[in-house]
């Protein structure tokens, strides 16, 4: 397996969610006086679904603070993360994307970005995009196809996404909202850059997508119509099935999952010792040998799935 970090979007699936829909876990033991809780979320689902998950409502009434991957409503944190992200996404040595792709391929990219992402790379307002590495364009184009596919699901038609809704509810209760993803240090940025796919390989992947765009689009749309997908496991509360589904993604993207999980667990442990805490983060971080569930159990805590 290629150990280089290949930054591609997850193919999230949205299903009809019932009142049993949940990947909810209770954290207890380890001399905790009161339990804390985890909601493994699906980022693309509507926050309106939270009121149909009894285990979430029960956990919400017992907790006193919330931790998420990152508080998207915190403007200062947002600015800091954007600055760090832009440094990671930028091409080296002041180059722009046309220097990497060449004139002919650049015209193909401009056409697809304008049609699919509604971004005109020839417009001065989009000049920042020109400095981004090829993987960002691949990511953006793939993501817009996924958004198109997900529009058929009722749960996707509300713009109030699940993680953001949890933050809003917590702040309405006067809770502290903490971040599991801390500010990236310069040393960590350097480490991430070392694991990223080389620029020329990113460019090859981007052109493969652009040159076979319609075929790729149909493949993604068809994938979203599969008989059983991530959303089905999530909506059924089938943790074992979800874990099997996520195994290839967990193994292929250690920087996205395992490495972040290892940083999160000490933060989680510190928070649950302080007070009953509700954690809301992508359900993919729960699974596997380097998942949050396994690591908390290895640290001596009882972590059990809640079924209603």
Backbone bond lengths (Angstrom), bond angles and torsions (degrees), N, CA, C in turn:
res aa  C-N    CA-C-N  psi(-1)  N-CA   C-N-CA  omega(-1)  CA-C   N-CA-C  phi
1 X - - - 1.469 - - 1.522 109.41 -
2 X 1.316 115.74 136.49 1.460 120.94 179.22 1.517 109.70 -66.06
3 X 1.323 117.11 122.49 1.453 121.01 -176.80 1.521 112.68 -82.67
4 X 1.324 117.08 -7.08 1.455 119.89 177.12 1.522 109.41 -70.40
5 X 1.295 116.39 145.35 1.449 121.03 179.96 1.517 109.52 -74.94
6 X 1.319 116.17 118.03 1.454 121.71 177.18 1.516 107.01 -103.49
7 X 1.310 117.85 109.71 1.451 122.07 -173.77 1.519 110.21 -88.09
8 X 1.310 116.69 94.60 1.455 122.20 177.15 1.506 108.78 -125.21
9 X 1.335 118.43 151.08 1.458 120.83 -178.32 1.512 111.75 -74.40
10 X 1.319 115.75 148.44 1.450 120.62 172.95 1.514 108.48 -72.72
11 X 1.337 115.22 148.23 1.452 119.84 176.81 1.522 108.41 -92.95
12 X 1.335 115.72 88.42 1.449 119.89 -178.83 1.528 109.96 -75.11
13 X 1.329 115.49 143.62 1.448 121.56 -179.07 1.522 108.86 -120.62
14 X 1.317 117.21 135.54 1.464 121.18 177.98 1.518 109.07 -110.23
15 X 1.316 117.41 128.71 1.453 122.37 -179.96 1.520 109.64 -120.61
16 X 1.321 116.60 169.04 1.455 120.78 174.37 1.519 107.33 -68.25
17 X 1.321 116.90 123.41 1.454 121.68 -172.38 1.521 109.99 -99.75
18 X 1.328 116.59 129.17 1.445 122.02 178.41 1.515 109.56 -99.78
19 X 1.323 116.89 177.63 1.455 120.59 -179.49 1.517 111.62 -69.29
20 X 1.337 118.42 -11.70 1.457 121.12 176.50 1.527 112.13 -92.95
21 X 1.341 116.44 -0.17 1.458 120.42 -175.84 1.512 110.29 -65.87
22 X 1.329 116.67 121.06 1.454 117.54 -178.42 1.523 111.31 -176.78
23 X 1.301 115.40 145.21 1.455 122.36 158.80 1.524 103.86 -127.10
24 X 1.332 113.56 71.60 1.461 122.03 -177.63 1.525 109.48 -102.51
25 X 1.342 115.55 138.02 1.460 121.05 179.91 1.523 110.60 -131.90
26 X 1.339 115.25 145.98 1.453 122.24 174.59 1.525 109.00 -105.27
27 X 1.326 117.07 133.13 1.471 122.73 176.05 1.525 107.55 -105.84
28 X 1.320 116.78 122.41 1.458 120.70 178.63 1.528 108.51 -143.27
29 X 1.357 116.21 -172.93 1.466 119.61 -178.38 1.511 110.93 76.32
30 X 1.319 115.61 -165.99 1.461 119.83 178.85 1.509 113.36 57.34
31 X 1.340 116.44 30.98 1.471 123.28 179.80 1.524 113.61 66.41
32 X 1.321 116.77 20.45 1.460 119.35 175.28 1.524 109.20 -74.17
33 X 1.325 116.73 135.56 1.458 120.26 177.61 1.520 111.01 -75.32
34 X 1.337 116.60 -35.93 1.452 121.29 179.66 1.532 109.17 -134.63
35 X 1.328 117.81 149.11 1.459 120.08 -178.21 1.526 112.84 -75.61
36 X 1.319 115.03 159.45 1.457 122.70 169.91 1.529 107.62 -118.33
37 X 1.342 116.44 173.12 1.467 119.46 -171.24 1.528 110.98 -139.39
38 X 1.318 114.74 152.59 1.469 122.41 175.90 1.516 108.95 -124.93
39 X 1.331 116.35 131.44 1.460 121.80 166.05 1.514 107.10 -107.80
40 X 1.328 116.55 113.34 1.455 120.41 171.21 1.520 107.32 -79.01
41 X 1.313 117.42 107.55 1.468 121.02 -171.13 1.524 111.54 -92.66
42 X 1.331 114.16 166.73 1.459 122.05 165.51 1.515 105.09 -113.86
43 X 1.324 116.01 110.38 1.463 121.26 -169.54 1.529 113.41 -54.52
44 X 1.319 117.07 -31.12 1.464 119.54 -172.05 1.515 113.06 -83.09
45 X 1.329 118.59 -9.82 1.454 120.33 -176.49 1.523 111.94 -82.19
46 X 1.322 115.53 155.68 1.455 121.93 -177.12 1.519 111.64 -71.94
47 X 1.327 115.89 140.36 1.454 121.08 175.96 1.513 113.01 -65.64
48 X 1.333 117.75 -18.20 1.463 120.30 178.49 1.527 111.75 -63.36
49 X 1.344 116.76 -19.93 1.457 120.54 -179.34 1.523 112.61 -72.57
50 X 1.324 118.06 -17.09 1.460 120.68 -176.56 1.521 112.03 -59.09
51 X 1.323 117.05 -35.29 1.466 120.24 -178.44 1.524 112.41 -71.45
52 X 1.335 117.84 -9.18 1.461 120.66 178.08 1.523 112.00 -100.19
53 X 1.339 117.17 7.32 1.464 121.40 -179.68 1.525 108.40 -111.55
54 X 1.333 118.55 97.05 1.473 120.95 -175.93 1.521 113.64 -56.24
55 X 1.331 117.12 -38.94 1.465 119.64 -178.46 1.519 110.86 -64.00
56 X 1.315 117.42 -36.19 1.460 120.65 177.77 1.517 110.74 -66.68
57 X 1.319 117.32 -45.02 1.459 121.31 -178.57 1.530 110.79 -62.66
58 X 1.336 116.48 -40.79 1.462 120.42 178.19 1.529 110.84 -64.11
59 X 1.348 116.18 -42.60 1.463 120.56 179.53 1.523 110.73 -65.33
60 X 1.317 116.26 -41.45 1.458 121.46 -178.75 1.527 110.95 -60.03
61 X 1.328 116.48 -35.41 1.469 120.88 -178.84 1.525 113.14 -76.91
62 X 1.340 116.62 -11.91 1.462 119.60 -178.73 1.520 113.48 -105.10
63 X 1.330 116.79 -12.92 1.466 120.09 -174.49 1.522 111.79 -97.77
64 X 1.336 115.30 169.40 1.461 121.21 -176.01 1.529 113.23 -130.09
65 X 1.333 117.79 -6.65 1.459 120.54 177.09 1.527 108.48 -154.97
66 X 1.319 115.56 163.62 1.462 122.19 -177.27 1.519 110.02 -126.57
67 X 1.338 116.22 139.35 1.459 121.49 169.37 1.526 108.17 -123.37
68 X 1.327 115.62 133.23 1.463 122.43 177.80 1.526 108.53 -125.62
69 X 1.332 116.51 175.42 1.470 119.21 177.99 1.526 109.24 -58.61
70 X 1.321 115.81 -51.51 1.470 120.46 172.53 1.509 108.54 -156.55
71 X 1.317 116.32 139.31 1.453 121.82 -179.46 1.525 108.86 -76.84
72 X 1.338 115.22 101.71 1.463 120.20 -175.95 1.512 112.13 -71.15
73 X 1.331 117.84 -11.86 1.465 120.56 179.28 1.527 112.56 -91.49
74 X 1.339 117.31 -7.73 1.466 122.42 179.33 1.524 108.38 -84.50
75 X 1.323 116.97 105.11 1.460 120.91 -172.84 1.528 112.81 -65.36
76 X 1.331 118.04 -38.13 1.456 120.29 179.63 1.520 110.52 -65.87
77 X 1.342 115.68 -45.30 1.457 120.16 178.24 1.525 110.67 -62.69
78 X 1.326 115.52 -38.10 1.458 120.88 179.48 1.523 111.01 -62.24
79 X 1.344 116.41 -43.96 1.462 120.45 -179.76 1.528 111.28 -63.92
80 X 1.335 116.09 -41.92 1.459 120.27 -179.55 1.523 111.26 -65.07
81 X 1.329 116.36 -42.06 1.467 120.27 -179.86 1.523 111.06 -68.95
82 X 1.331 116.59 -37.96 1.454 119.89 178.21 1.522 110.57 -63.05
83 X 1.343 116.26 -41.21 1.457 120.43 179.58 1.530 110.75 -62.50
84 X 1.348 115.77 -45.41 1.467 119.79 179.17 1.524 110.92 -65.34
85 X 1.342 116.00 -40.24 1.467 120.05 -179.96 1.508 112.29 -65.26
86 X 1.328 116.45 -39.67 1.457 120.09 179.70 1.525 111.58 -64.04
87 X 1.327 116.70 -35.79 1.459 119.86 177.53 1.523 111.02 -65.51
88 X 1.335 116.35 -37.58 1.460 120.16 -179.76 1.530 111.50 -73.09
89 X 1.335 116.57 -32.48 1.459 120.41 -176.01 1.518 113.03 -84.51
90 X 1.316 117.49 -18.41 1.463 120.58 -171.94 1.523 112.22 -70.93
91 X 1.309 115.04 144.33 1.460 120.97 173.34 1.533 109.62 -69.05
92 X 1.322 118.23 150.41 1.473 120.40 -179.41 1.527 112.39 -75.92
93 X 1.318 114.10 157.95 1.471 121.97 171.12 1.524 114.06 58.82
94 X 1.331 116.55 29.69 1.456 119.59 175.88 1.518 114.65 69.92
95 X 1.312 118.16 14.29 1.467 120.62 179.83 1.521 110.36 -71.72
96 X 1.338 116.57 161.31 1.452 122.43 172.68 1.517 108.31 -119.81
97 X 1.314 116.08 166.05 1.465 121.33 -170.59 1.530 112.36 -61.13
98 X 1.334 117.85 -31.70 1.469 119.37 179.15 1.529 111.47 -67.40
99 X 1.337 118.08 -27.36 1.463 121.07 175.55 1.523 110.62 -64.63
100 X 1.331 116.09 -31.32 1.463 121.51 -177.78 1.525 111.23 -83.63
101 X 1.339 117.14 -41.67 1.464 121.21 -172.82 1.515 113.77 -89.13
102 X 1.319 117.01 -30.15 1.463 119.68 -172.52 1.520 110.28 90.82
103 X 1.326 116.45 162.68 1.465 121.94 -172.40 1.525 112.63 -63.21
104 X 1.330 117.84 -45.79 1.465 121.03 -176.18 1.533 111.10 -65.07
105 X 1.318 116.32 -48.05 1.467 119.89 179.98 1.526 111.59 -67.35
106 X 1.329 116.97 -31.53 1.457 120.72 178.93 1.526 110.18 -64.20
107 X 1.309 117.37 -37.51 1.469 119.89 179.26 1.531 111.01 -65.86
108 X 1.336 116.11 -34.47 1.469 120.22 176.89 1.526 110.06 -66.38
109 X 1.333 115.72 -43.47 1.460 120.29 178.80 1.529 110.78 -62.45
110 X 1.322 117.22 -44.47 1.462 120.71 179.82 1.523 111.11 -57.82
111 X 1.313 116.28 -42.98 1.467 121.36 -178.76 1.530 110.56 -62.67
112 X 1.330 117.04 -48.11 1.467 120.73 -177.07 1.524 111.74 -68.70
113 X 1.315 117.92 -39.61 1.459 120.60 -180.00 1.527 110.60 -65.08
114 X 1.309 116.96 -38.04 1.458 120.49 -179.97 1.521 110.87 -69.74
115 X 1.337 117.22 -42.57 1.462 121.39 -177.90 1.529 112.16 -72.44
116 X 1.325 116.79 -41.45 1.462 121.01 -171.15 1.516 113.33 -94.50
117 X 1.330 117.31 -43.55 1.472 121.42 -175.76 1.519 112.92 -103.58
118 X 1.343 116.93 -4.45 1.465 122.28 -179.29 1.528 111.59 58.81
119 X 1.327 114.79 37.94 1.462 122.05 176.91 1.526 108.14 -119.10
120 X 1.326 116.35 118.78 1.463 121.62 179.65 1.527 108.53 -94.42
121 X 1.319 116.42 102.75 1.459 120.70 -176.83 1.524 112.75 -66.86
122 X 1.336 116.55 -14.48 1.467 120.01 177.43 1.524 111.65 -84.50
123 X 1.334 116.74 -9.33 1.465 121.64 -179.44 1.524 108.93 -84.10
124 X 1.315 116.06 138.64 1.466 119.99 -179.41 1.523 112.29 -62.18
125 X 1.352 116.96 -24.31 1.463 120.93 179.26 1.525 111.78 -67.95
126 X 1.338 116.81 -18.75 1.461 121.50 -178.19 1.525 112.03 -104.77
127 X 1.333 117.15 17.68 1.469 120.40 -173.37 1.532 112.68 -62.20
128 X 1.347 117.48 -29.72 1.468 119.58 -179.82 1.526 111.15 -62.85
129 X 1.334 116.34 -32.79 1.463 120.10 -179.62 1.528 111.62 -60.83
130 X 1.311 116.77 -30.69 1.464 120.31 -175.20 1.526 112.32 -64.31
131 X 1.326 117.04 -20.15 1.464 121.07 -177.48 1.529 112.40 -92.97
132 X 1.357 117.02 -0.96 1.457 119.97 -176.35 1.522 111.93 -83.72
133 X 1.335 114.83 150.99 1.461 121.17 177.46 1.532 110.15 -68.64
134 X 1.338 116.99 159.15 1.468 120.47 -175.90 1.525 114.60 -58.81
135 X 1.355 117.98 -31.71 1.460 119.09 -176.06 1.523 111.94 -60.20
136 X 1.362 117.49 -30.25 1.459 119.66 -178.53 1.523 110.93 -65.55
137 X 1.321 117.28 -37.76 1.468 120.77 178.77 1.527 110.22 -69.73
138 X 1.335 116.49 -39.56 1.464 120.07 176.19 1.520 110.05 -60.80
139 X 1.337 115.79 -46.09 1.458 121.58 178.87 1.526 110.89 -58.78
140 X 1.328 116.87 -48.87 1.464 121.71 -175.08 1.525 111.62 -62.74
141 X 1.324 116.19 -43.65 1.464 120.10 -178.94 1.523 111.10 -66.66
142 X 1.332 116.70 -44.07 1.466 120.02 177.63 1.526 110.95 -61.85
143 X 1.325 116.28 -43.07 1.455 120.40 -177.63 1.518 112.04 -63.54
144 X 1.328 117.79 -39.43 1.460 120.26 179.98 1.526 111.35 -66.37
145 X 1.334 117.42 -33.15 1.461 120.16 175.03 1.529 109.81 -65.45
146 X 1.334 115.86 -41.25 1.464 120.15 179.33 1.531 111.04 -64.53
147 X 1.328 116.21 -40.68 1.461 120.21 177.41 1.529 110.03 -59.99
148 X 1.319 116.10 -41.66 1.462 120.65 177.20 1.524 110.64 -59.26
149 X 1.329 116.21 -45.02 1.462 120.72 -178.30 1.523 111.72 -65.49
150 X 1.312 116.60 -37.16 1.464 120.66 -174.54 1.522 113.41 -77.14
151 X 1.315 117.98 -12.96 1.458 120.06 -177.07 1.535 112.37 -65.01
152 X 1.320 116.85 -19.14 1.463 119.36 -179.93 1.524 112.26 -74.02
153 X 1.345 116.90 -15.52 1.456 120.15 -177.20 1.525 110.22 -91.72
154 X 1.342 117.88 127.73 1.470 120.30 179.92 1.517 113.40 -55.41
155 X 1.334 116.93 -35.25 1.461 120.40 -177.28 1.522 112.78 -66.95
156 X 1.332 117.53 -12.64 1.463 121.07 -178.67 1.521 112.45 -98.97
157 X 1.323 117.73 -3.09 1.463 119.48 -171.67 1.518 113.16 -85.59
158 X 1.302 116.63 -3.79 1.454 120.29 177.52 1.517 108.48 -104.50
159 X 1.324 117.29 129.02 1.457 120.35 -176.02 1.517 114.51 -76.14
160 X 1.339 117.21 -3.83 1.458 121.55 -178.57 1.527 108.71 -83.83
161 X 1.335 117.91 86.48 1.450 121.34 -173.15 1.528 112.04 -70.03
162 X 1.329 115.25 155.27 1.460 122.66 -168.43 1.530 113.77 -57.20
163 X 1.324 118.70 -50.13 1.464 120.56 -176.85 1.522 111.32 -64.34
164 X 1.329 115.82 -42.11 1.459 119.90 178.31 1.515 111.99 -64.69
165 X 1.333 116.49 -36.56 1.463 120.39 178.29 1.521 110.57 -64.68
166 X 1.329 117.58 -37.75 1.467 121.33 178.02 1.531 110.23 -62.98
167 X 1.329 116.72 -40.68 1.472 120.76 177.98 1.525 110.18 -63.12
168 X 1.320 116.42 -44.90 1.462 120.90 -179.38 1.524 110.83 -61.45
169 X 1.331 116.76 -43.57 1.476 121.18 179.97 1.531 110.65 -64.53
170 X 1.335 115.75 -41.26 1.464 119.79 -178.90 1.530 111.23 -64.45
171 X 1.318 116.50 -43.84 1.466 119.90 -179.04 1.524 111.22 -68.15
172 X 1.335 116.76 -30.76 1.459 119.92 175.98 1.531 110.83 -65.70
173 X 1.331 116.86 -26.92 1.465 121.71 177.32 1.525 112.30 -87.32
174 X 1.314 116.54 -2.94 1.456 120.39 -179.09 1.513 113.90 80.31
175 X 1.319 116.92 19.96 1.468 121.17 -179.60 1.523 111.97 -77.76
176 X 1.317 114.88 153.81 1.463 121.40 165.07 1.527 107.68 -72.74
177 X 1.325 117.20 139.35 1.462 122.12 175.11 1.518 108.00 -116.52
178 X 1.325 116.22 116.90 1.456 121.60 -178.62 1.509 112.59 -105.90
179 X 1.334 115.97 162.16 1.459 122.78 -178.96 1.530 110.64 -109.96
180 X 1.325 116.47 130.21 1.461 121.00 173.60 1.524 110.45 -77.67
181 X 1.326 116.11 -37.43 1.465 120.50 176.09 1.522 108.27 -83.98
182 X 1.316 116.46 109.44 1.455 121.31 179.36 1.532 109.56 -85.32
183 X 1.321 116.15 170.48 1.459 120.93 179.12 1.527 110.36 -58.88
184 X 1.320 116.69 133.04 1.461 121.56 -179.34 1.531 109.45 -74.73
185 X 1.317 116.14 127.07 1.469 120.44 178.94 1.525 109.70 -79.72
186 X 1.332 117.79 159.95 1.470 120.12 176.41 1.526 112.06 -56.63
187 X 1.334 117.06 -36.35 1.464 120.35 179.22 1.529 110.40 -64.60
188 X 1.340 116.58 -41.16 1.462 120.75 179.37 1.522 110.61 -68.22
189 X 1.332 116.46 -37.54 1.462 119.46 176.73 1.527 110.54 -59.98
190 X 1.329 115.95 -43.31 1.465 120.39 -179.91 1.521 110.49 -63.18
191 X 1.340 116.18 -39.98 1.461 120.62 179.77 1.522 111.11 -65.32
192 X 1.335 116.24 -41.73 1.462 120.08 178.99 1.520 110.71 -63.78
193 X 1.328 116.32 -42.07 1.466 120.10 179.83 1.519 111.53 -60.47
194 X 1.350 115.98 -35.80 1.466 120.25 179.72 1.523 111.90 -65.23
195 X 1.345 117.03 -29.58 1.468 120.40 -176.70 1.524 113.07 -93.01
196 X 1.318 117.44 -6.72 1.458 119.83 -177.61 1.526 110.95 -74.42
197 X 1.310 115.09 150.98 1.457 121.57 177.88 1.526 110.23 -60.97
198 X 1.340 118.37 134.42 1.469 120.59 178.54 1.521 112.33 -53.90
199 X 1.324 115.84 150.57 1.463 121.51 -175.49 1.526 111.92 -56.96
200 X 1.329 117.09 -42.55 1.464 118.74 -177.35 1.527 111.67 -65.71
201 X 1.347 117.36 -35.01 1.457 120.29 176.97 1.528 110.78 -70.84
202 X 1.327 116.48 -37.12 1.463 119.89 174.79 1.530 110.40 -60.22
203 X 1.328 115.84 -43.01 1.468 120.58 -179.33 1.521 110.76 -63.86
204 X 1.338 117.25 -40.14 1.467 120.77 178.02 1.526 110.86 -62.25
205 X 1.341 116.56 -42.37 1.462 120.67 179.42 1.522 111.03 -64.97
206 X 1.332 116.06 -40.89 1.453 119.96 179.13 1.517 111.11 -62.97
207 X 1.329 117.35 -45.39 1.460 120.02 -178.95 1.527 111.67 -69.08
208 X 1.322 117.28 -31.35 1.465 119.92 175.43 1.526 110.18 -62.69
209 X 1.332 115.65 -39.08 1.462 119.89 176.72 1.522 110.96 -68.09
210 X 1.328 116.60 -47.43 1.463 120.23 -176.71 1.525 112.13 -63.97
211 X 1.324 116.99 -39.12 1.462 120.87 -177.24 1.520 113.16 -77.10
212 X 1.336 116.72 -13.91 1.466 120.67 178.42 1.533 109.53 -130.75
213 X 1.338 114.63 38.33 1.460 119.60 -168.70 1.519 113.02 -63.68
214 X 1.317 117.80 -46.51 1.466 120.31 -177.89 1.524 111.01 -63.97
215 X 1.323 116.39 -39.78 1.463 120.43 178.08 1.528 110.36 -64.65
216 X 1.339 115.78 -43.64 1.463 120.43 178.77 1.527 110.79 -62.80
217 X 1.313 116.41 -41.62 1.469 120.49 179.75 1.523 110.54 -60.75
218 X 1.322 116.77 -46.33 1.465 119.86 -179.91 1.529 111.63 -64.01
219 X 1.324 116.15 -35.16 1.463 120.24 179.24 1.523 110.69 -65.21
220 X 1.334 116.79 -43.43 1.461 120.48 179.18 1.528 110.56 -66.18
221 X 1.328 117.27 -44.54 1.461 120.39 179.30 1.525 110.91 -60.11
222 X 1.336 116.40 -40.23 1.455 120.80 178.89 1.521 110.79 -67.53
223 X 1.338 116.20 -38.38 1.463 120.99 178.60 1.527 110.76 -59.56
224 X 1.311 116.19 -38.05 1.453 120.42 -178.82 1.521 112.29 -70.81
225 X 1.326 116.89 -13.94 1.451 120.59 179.29 1.524 111.92 -99.83
226 X 1.343 116.57 12.53 1.458 121.27 -179.76 1.513 112.17 -59.59
227 X 1.337 116.06 157.09 1.456 121.17 -175.69 1.524 111.67 -66.11
228 X 1.347 117.64 -37.18 1.451 120.17 179.47 1.516 108.48 -138.83
229 X 1.322 115.64 129.67 1.446 119.94 -174.46 1.523 110.36 -140.76
230 X 1.310 115.63 -175.94 1.451 121.65 -176.83 1.524 112.08 -55.99
231 X 1.332 116.03 -42.82 1.456 120.22 -179.19 1.512 113.15 -63.23
232 X 1.341 117.44 -34.35 1.466 120.58 178.51 1.520 110.69 -63.99
233 X 1.333 117.17 -45.49 1.466 120.38 179.25 1.524 110.29 -63.65
234 X 1.322 115.98 -42.27 1.458 120.25 -179.25 1.521 110.54 -63.18
235 X 1.332 116.84 -48.21 1.458 120.69 -175.55 1.522 111.79 -66.54
236 X 1.345 117.31 -27.00 1.463 121.32 178.13 1.526 112.12 -87.30
237 X 1.334 117.73 -6.56 1.455 120.60 -174.75 1.513 111.50 66.22
238 X 1.339 117.25 28.24 1.468 122.54 -177.68 1.530 108.96 -88.43
239 X 1.323 116.08 87.52 1.456 120.72 -176.05 1.520 111.74 -65.15
240 X 1.329 117.45 -42.15 1.470 120.57 -178.93 1.525 110.86 -62.79
241 X 1.345 116.53 -44.01 1.458 119.81 178.42 1.517 111.39 -65.06
242 X 1.322 116.70 -40.78 1.461 121.41 178.54 1.527 110.36 -63.21
243 X 1.331 116.64 -40.30 1.461 121.25 179.74 1.529 110.59 -63.34
244 X 1.327 117.28 -42.19 1.480 120.44 177.43 1.522 110.54 -63.59
245 X 1.332 116.25 -41.53 1.459 120.60 -179.40 1.523 111.16 -62.92
246 X 1.334 116.11 -39.05 1.463 121.11 -174.92 1.525 113.39 -82.93
247 X 1.313 118.99 -13.08 1.471 121.02 -173.60 1.528 112.83 -53.53
248 X 1.342 120.09 -49.53 1.478 119.20 179.96 1.524 112.63 -60.59
249 X 1.331 117.16 -39.42 1.465 120.67 -179.34 1.518 110.73 -68.62
250 X 1.344 117.20 -42.38 1.469 120.97 177.80 1.526 111.00 -59.02
251 X 1.340 116.31 -43.77 1.461 120.35 -177.54 1.520 112.27 -71.97
252 X 1.329 116.89 -33.45 1.464 120.51 -177.36 1.525 113.05 -79.23
253 X 1.343 117.23 -20.33 1.462 120.50 -174.37 1.523 111.37 -128.74
254 X 1.336 118.76 64.89 1.471 120.11 -178.34 1.518 113.45 -61.29
255 X 1.339 118.06 -33.47 1.464 119.80 179.95 1.518 111.61 -68.87
256 X 1.342 116.05 -28.46 1.462 120.31 -179.36 1.518 111.38 -80.33
257 X 1.339 116.67 -31.92 1.460 120.51 -174.90 1.529 112.33 -114.13
258 X 1.339 117.88 -76.62 1.470 121.55 -169.83 1.526 112.90 -55.74
259 X 1.327 117.00 -47.32 1.463 119.31 -175.67 1.521 111.61 -66.98
260 X 1.328 117.01 -37.25 1.459 119.61 176.98 1.525 110.56 -69.85
261 X 1.344 116.81 -41.06 1.463 120.16 -179.94 1.524 111.66 -58.12
262 X 1.325 116.03 -40.45 1.466 120.39 -179.12 1.529 111.19 -64.45
263 X 1.316 117.42 -30.40 1.463 121.05 176.68 1.533 110.72 -78.82
264 X 1.334 115.61 -31.01 1.461 119.95 -176.51 1.529 112.64 -72.63
265 X 1.332 117.00 -39.94 1.463 119.92 -170.11 1.535 112.80 -57.94
266 X 1.347 120.63 -44.73 1.470 118.41 175.89 1.529 112.88 -60.11
267 X 1.330 117.67 -34.84 1.463 121.17 177.33 1.524 109.93 -67.04
268 X 1.334 116.53 -41.65 1.467 121.51 178.81 1.527 110.08 -62.26
269 X 1.320 117.05 -45.83 1.466 121.28 -177.83 1.530 110.67 -63.57
270 X 1.319 116.33 -42.15 1.473 119.79 179.11 1.531 110.46 -62.97
271 X 1.344 116.38 -40.26 1.466 120.69 -177.31 1.525 111.40 -68.56
272 X 1.336 118.29 -42.92 1.467 119.83 -176.36 1.525 111.76 -71.48
273 X 1.323 116.59 -22.94 1.465 119.57 174.50 1.521 110.68 -73.97
274 X 1.339 115.63 -27.82 1.467 121.13 -177.48 1.520 111.47 -75.83
275 X 1.346 116.36 -47.62 1.465 121.72 -178.53 1.525 109.44 -168.64
276 X 1.336 118.57 163.98 1.464 120.72 175.68 1.530 110.57 -58.21
277 X 1.309 115.49 124.61 1.469 120.83 -170.63 1.518 110.61 -127.18
278 X 1.317 115.71 140.42 1.460 122.46 173.44 1.524 107.88 -101.80
279 X 1.315 116.20 125.68 1.461 121.91 177.42 1.520 108.90 -109.62
280 X 1.319 116.67 132.90 1.461 121.96 178.18 1.521 107.97 -129.80
281 X 1.324 115.80 114.75 1.470 120.46 177.59 1.520 108.77 -153.60
282 X 1.320 116.41 167.46 1.455 121.97 -176.63 1.521 112.19 -53.21
283 X 1.336 116.22 133.03 1.456 121.43 -174.95 1.525 112.80 -61.40
284 X 1.325 117.80 -23.77 1.460 120.44 178.26 1.511 113.17 -62.00
285 X 1.332 117.29 -21.85 1.470 121.14 179.56 1.526 112.45 -78.67
286 X 1.319 117.40 -9.45 1.458 120.73 179.53 1.525 112.47 -78.49
287 X 1.311 116.91 -27.58 1.459 121.25 -160.88 1.524 114.27 -97.36
288 X 1.347 114.66 161.22 1.455 121.93 172.74 1.514 113.60 85.28
289 X 1.341 116.47 173.10 1.469 121.21 -178.55 1.524 113.13 -63.82
290 X 1.331 117.57 -24.75 1.463 121.67 177.00 1.523 111.44 -105.85
291 X 1.340 115.94 19.80 1.454 120.50 178.38 1.518 111.48 -82.51
292 X 1.313 116.08 161.96 1.463 121.33 -177.20 1.526 111.54 -61.86
293 X 1.334 117.70 -38.37 1.471 120.60 -179.56 1.521 110.62 -60.44
294 X 1.326 117.18 -50.54 1.468 120.96 -178.26 1.531 111.07 -64.15
295 X 1.316 117.72 -42.05 1.462 120.13 -176.55 1.525 112.03 -68.74
296 X 1.332 117.06 -35.94 1.467 119.25 176.47 1.525 110.81 -67.95
297 X 1.323 116.49 -38.59 1.471 119.49 176.76 1.524 110.57 -64.40
298 X 1.325 116.44 -41.66 1.462 120.06 178.30 1.534 111.40 -63.98
299 X 1.337 116.31 -25.45 1.466 120.82 179.09 1.529 111.93 -83.45
300 X 1.340 117.22 0.93 1.460 120.91 174.94 1.515 115.81 100.83
301 X 1.329 117.57 9.62 1.457 120.26 -179.96 1.527 110.95 -99.93
302 X 1.311 115.38 151.67 1.461 121.16 174.72 1.523 107.57 -89.80
303 X 1.307 116.69 121.16 1.464 121.33 -179.65 1.523 107.27 -123.28
304 X 1.313 116.60 112.09 1.462 121.56 -175.11 1.508 110.76 -125.87
305 X 1.330 115.73 140.39 1.462 120.15 178.42 1.524 109.89 -76.43
306 X 1.321 116.21 139.57 1.468 121.92 178.63 1.521 109.05 -94.91
307 X 1.322 116.07 127.03 1.464 121.40 176.54 1.524 108.59 -120.44
308 X 1.335 116.00 135.09 1.464 120.51 179.87 1.510 108.09 -118.93
